[in-house]
Each structure stands twice: as C-alpha cells, then as structure tokens.
Amino acid sequence: MQDYQSGWGFMWEFHGFGWLFMVLLFGLFVWFVIAVLRRIFSPPGPVVRDDPALAILRERYARGDITDEEYQRKRKELSQPPP
C-alpha cells in the first residue's frame, strides 16, 4: 500500500475517481474554449429575427399577388412600431 500523505499521488488517484475528475476538468476546459471563441467570432449587436408578416408579404410580392406600390406601402406599415 502506498503512502498518499505526501506528493501528488492522492490528487491524481482520488480514491479511484481520478479519471472522473480528469474528464470533468477536460470538459470544463473545452466549454471555456468554445465560449471564448463564440464571444470573439459572434457578430456584434443583437440578433434580429425576421418578422413572419414581412416574410409573407415578400412571398406575395414574389408570386405577383400584389403590386410594387402595395408592397412598399404594406412594408412601411409593418415596419413601423405599434402605437
């Protein structure tokens, strides 16, 4: 039987759960690297979701259901914030 009271033996053995500690430590490291890379390479500013009403309006215009004047008027109406 080895003496674990001195040196690094106890830390790495951890009573048979050393592998679990290492897997958790590696997972934490990978998570940290991914979080940093996302922070660095993400586009600045908030992510703007496309309005479903504008998408339907574009589809109707593309199919030819509405004229250019109707499209421009309705797009302007939908782009304004509600009162």
Residue pairs with C-beta under 8 A, 6 or more apart in sequence:
2 9
3 9
4 10
4 13
12 18
14 20
14 21
51 78
53 78
54 75
54 78
54 79
57 66
57 71
57 74
57 75
57 78
60 66
60 71
61 68
61 71
66 74
